[in-house]
């Protein structure tokens, strides 16, 4: 009963705190000018704190000025409905498509904050705007016949997912079975694949950048630095800021929000690549004791499938629109379709589907899905997010234990390369095929 009372008191305190920040209606105030005489004046509405993502920033809508009249109404509507919004109802009240413009709400929780008007290009299809740092495959110089460097001039950022090392307890992608086994640590494994890709893609002419080179965070912030920010975030989201919730939220802010946003700054401000490859290994959920009974499969992700809650976050809504207006979708979907085929051929893995609302099919390829993740939203270029191999699958576990061997070894009755080389070869083959076809 004491705990329930604590929750009730905490919830009431949160409601009061939010209410104090959220006075959205105009109020009348009586100001005495003289005895018995009052002047009734109207106060301006007080805006609450905007609804933004974890460690997000209040958006500057003027960044859309450069995209005025750069896209037709038909193409804007197609991209929004086909890829970016999970369903049309998810952007109701946030984006209103009119005859000559899209009216975009500036602050989701404050109607008096007004709208940003993005005017459409009248008439026929408009070519993509030049207001982006990346170039599509067809914008690069044509390749001479029999060229052995098909990636010449292509700038590629490779993002090894998670952190690994002593930080594995913060990103929760680590397990170990038995005393004399190698720990399955996603951050370490993705870095191995990234290093192979850097070597192989460079040999094919690409300029390759890694967002991290070691088993250390890129961000300078740590969990203890983010506790107060976590508390404020929980209050804004009308959640009880218990010590456990603060600790868990600060942990996520460190390992995901701050880490990926710092990598995004590197990608967008320093590397400025033509595409980014986000490397991950998958895992099936387990309850209680770790068991190696997971299925094994493969899927690739592009950015899209924003839910209503995500679109209501003001900074997320702006970031989604920036991707839409840069026409990132067309390059992403072409790359993902080609890469999924070469990855499937290299790994032999079946596809994985999304049964719920977090993923959306956008092309006729069962290996490719649209999903909104922080990295594939924040990296302002085409991003392919890889999720091959389930780490808690029996065969995958055995291949991790085998390490980086030369040649082939037998697993499940088939001879296979080491898992890191196989992963990298599937990616490399897809990039070579894609750019050979389009340059």
N, C-alpha and C positions, 0 to 999 in steps of 0.2 A: 504493500500500500504506500509506503514511504517513497518508493521509486516512481509509482504512478503519479503521486502528488508532485514529485520533482518534475516529471515530464509536463504535467499540466501547467505548473508555474513557469517553466521554461518556455513552453509554447505561447503562453500569454505574454511573456516578456518579449519574445520575438515579434509577435503581432504588434505590440506597442512600438517596438523599434522600427518596424517596417512602416507602420502608420505615420510615424513622425517624419519619415523620409518621403512619404507618398501622398502628400496633400495635392491632389490633382484638380480639385474643383475650386473655382473662385469663391472667396468669402467676402462678406460685407463687414466692415469695421466701423463702429461709431466713434468718432473723434470729437470730443467736446471742444468748441471754440470759445464759448463763454458759458456762464452759468445758465443752465436750462436750454442751451442751444447745441445741436449736434450736426456734424457734417458726415454724411454716409458716403464713403469712397470705396471703390472696387479694387481689391488687391489682385495682382497677377497670380495665376496658378503657379504653384511651386513644384518643379519637376522632381520626381523620385530619382534615385540612382538608376541608370540604365541597366537593362538586362543584358549582360555580356557573358561570354564564355569564361572558363577558368583562366585567370591571368590574361584575359583579353583586354583590349583598350577601347575607349569610347571612339566610335568611328567618325572619320571626317568625310562627309558625303561629297565634298567638292572633288574628291579624287575621281568621281565619275564624270566630271565635266568634259574630260578629253574624249569620252565615248559618246557624246551627244551626236545624234543622227548618224551613228556608225553601224546600226543594225536595223533591219526591217521589223515591223510588228510580227510578221509571220514567223521569221526565224527566231526571234526572241521567245515567242510563245511556244514554238516547237521545242527548243532546247530546255526551257523551264519545265514543261510538262513531260517531255520524253525522258529526260535524264535527271535534272537537278531536284525537282520537288518529288517527294515520294508519291504524292497524289495532289490533284489540283486543290482540294480543300485545305491542304497544309499551308498554303500561303494566303488564305483568305484574310483580309484585313491588313496584311503586310505589303502585298504587291497587288495593285489594281491595274489591269491592262485595259487602257482606253484606246480610242481610235488612233490617236497620234502620239501617245506617250504611255510610259509605265509610271504610275504614281507609287512611290516607295515610301513607306512610313519610316520616319527617321528614328523614332523611339517607340518601341512596341508597347511600353507601359505608360505612355504619356501622349494622348491624342493631340493635346495642344502644342506638341513639339513640331507638328506640321509634316509636310511631305517633300520628298525630292522628286522632281519631274525629269525623267529621262525620255527625251524625245526620240521617236523612231525616224529612220531614214525613209522617206516616201519612195514609192516605186519599187524597182526590182531589187534582187539580191545585192547586198553590199559586200565587197571583199573584207576580210578581217582587218581590224585596225592595226596600225603600226605601233600602237602604244603598248608594247610588250618587249621583253628583252630576248625571248627565245625565237628561233626560226624553225618552221616545219621542214619536213624532209624535202618537199618540192622546192623550197626556197633556197636550198643549198646548191652549189655548183654541180652540174651534171658530171657523172663519172665517165672517164675514158673506158673503152672496151677492155675487158680482161684485167681491170684494175684489182690489185691485191690488197688495197687499203680502202675498203668500201665505207669506212667510218671517218675518212679524212675530213677534218674541219668540224666534226660533230663534238659538241661539248656535253659531257654526261656527268651528272652528279650521282654518286652511289651512296645510299644511306643505309649502313648496317643497323638494323633495328635493335632497340634496347641497349643495354650498357654492358652487362656481364661483369666478370671479375668479382671483387669484393662487394660490388653493388647489386648482386643478383637478388639479395633479399628485398631490395626496394622495387625492382621491376617484376618480381614474382614469376620469372620465366626460367626456373631452375629446379631440377630434382636429381636425386641420386639414389640408386638402388644397389645395396650391397657395399661392403667396405672397400673392395679392391676394384671398383669400376670408375670410369670417367664420368664426371657429372655432366648431365645434359643441360647446357647453359646457352640459351638462345643468343644472348649478346656476344658470346665468344664465337658461336657457330656462324652467325651472320658476318662477323668481321673476317673470318676465314674465306667465305665466299666472296666478299668485297675485295679482298686482296688478290684473289685469282682473277676476278673480273678486271681490276685495274691493270693487271699485267696483260691480259689477253686483249682487252679492248684498245689499250694503248698501241699494241702491236698492229692493230687493224686501222690505226690512224686517228682514233678518238683522243680528245683531251679529257682526262678522267679526274674527277675530284671526289675524295671521300669526306663525308661529314664528320667522321671520327677515325682515328688511326690507332686507338688503344682502348683498353678496357677501363675507361674513365669517362665521367660525364663531360659533356661539352659546356653545360651551364655552370656558372659560378655559384648559383644559389644551392642551398641545402634544405633539408626538411625543416630544421629549426628556424631557418630564415622565413619560412612561409606559414608559420602557425597563425599569426595575426591575420594574414590575408585569407587563410582558410576559414577562420572564424567569421570574418566579414562576408565571405562568399556564402557560407551556410545560412547566415541571417538573411541575406538578400534572397536566397532560395527558399526562405521560410522553413528551414530545418533546424532541429535542436542542436546547438553547438556544444555537445557534450565533449569531454576530453577525448573519448575514443573517436568520435566523428571528426574532430579537429585534426587528430593525428593521422587518420586515414586519408582525409582530404589533402593535408599538407604533403603526405607521401605521394599521392597521385599528382599533385601540382609539381613536385620535384621531378619524378621519374618520367612523366608524360608531358605535362603542360610546359614547364620551363625548359626541359631538355629539348623537346621538339621545336618550340618557338625559337630557341637559340640556334638550332640547326637551320631553321627556316631563314633566319637573318643571314647566316652564312651563304645559303643557296641564293637568296634573292639579291643580296647586296654585293657579295664578293664573287661567287662562282658564276652566277647568271647562265645556267646551262640551257641546252635545247631540250633536255628531258632529264627526269630524275627516276632512279630505280630504288624503291624502298624494299629492302630484303628482310624477310621474316621466315620463320618456321612456324607451322601450325601446331595446335595441341587440342585434343578433345577433352572436354571437362570430365573431372572425376570427383567422386565424393569420398571423403575419408582417406583410406589407404590407397596409395598410388598403385595402379595396376596397368600392365602393358596390354590392355585389351581394346585399345582404340582402333578404329578403321584408319586407313591411309588414303589420302586424297590430295587434290590440288585445286586451287582457284586463284584468279588474278582479279584485282580491284582497280577501278578508276573512280574518280570523284563523282558523287551524285547521291540521290536518295535521301535528301534532307527532310527530316521530320518537321512537324509544326513547331515543336519545342525548339529545335535548332534554328529554324527560320525566324523565330521570335527573338533570338539573341541578336542584338543589333550589329555587332561586329561580324558574327557568322553570316548574317544576311548580306552584308556588304562584300565579304570575301567570296561568297557563292556567286554574286552578281559579277564580280571581277573575272572569275573564271569563265562564266557564261559569255561575257562581252569580249573576252580574248579568244573565243572559239577554241578553247583547250580541248573540248569534247572530241572533235573530229580527229585530232592527232592521237589523243589517248586511246580512242576506240580502235583505230587502225593498228597502233602498236600492240595493244592488248590482244587483239584477235590473232595477230601473227605470232606473238610471243607465247600465247597459250598453246598454239599448235606445236611449236617446237619444244616447249616444256613438256607437253604430254608425250611427244614422241621420244624425248630423251629419258623421261622418268618412268613412263608406262603407267602413270597414276590415273585413277578415275576422277571425275569431276565431283565437286561438292556444291550443294545448293543451299539457298537461304529459305527456310520455311516460314520465317516471321516477316517483320517489317524492316529489318536493318539493311537488307540488300535488295537490289532491283535489277532485273534482267533488262539490258538495253540493246543487245544484238543477239543474233541466232548463233550463239556459242555458249554452251553450258558451263564453260570454264571461266567466263567473264561476267563480273557483276559490278554494279555501281554501288558505292557505299561512301558515306561521309566520315572520313577520319581526319585527325588534326594535320598529319603530314601531307596527305594528298589534297588538303584544302589550303594549307599555308604556303607550300612550295608553289610559287606562281609560274609554273611551267607544266607541260604534260608530265604526269606522274603515273608510273605503273607500280602497284603494290603487290608483291608476290607472297603467296601463302602456300608453299608446297610442303609435303611431308608432315605427318603428325608425330611429334616427338615422343609421345607415349604409346606409339605403335611398336610391337615387338621387333619387327624387322628394322625399323628406323633406329631403335635403341641399339640393336646389334651393329648397325653400320656406323653409328657414332662411336661405339666402343672400338671399332676397327681403325678409326683415325684416317689420316691422309696417306694411304698406301699408294704405290705405283701399280699400274696395270689393272687387272680385273680380279675380283674375288666372288665366290659363290654365295648368294643369299636367296633362300627360298627356291632353289633349283635354277636360278639364273645368275649368269656372271655379270657383275656390275662394277663400274668405276667407284672410286670413293665418293661419298655423298656430296662433298663440297665441290668437287670437279664436275660431277654430273649436273648439279644445280647451275653452276656457272656456264657450262657448255650449252644448256638449254636456253639460257638468256642470250648468250653470244650468238648462237645460231639464229635466233629470232631477230636480233638487231641487224645482223648482216643481211638476212632475207628482206627485211622491211626497207632498209635504205637502198639496197640494190634495185628493188622494184620501183622505187619512187624518185630516185635521183637521175 
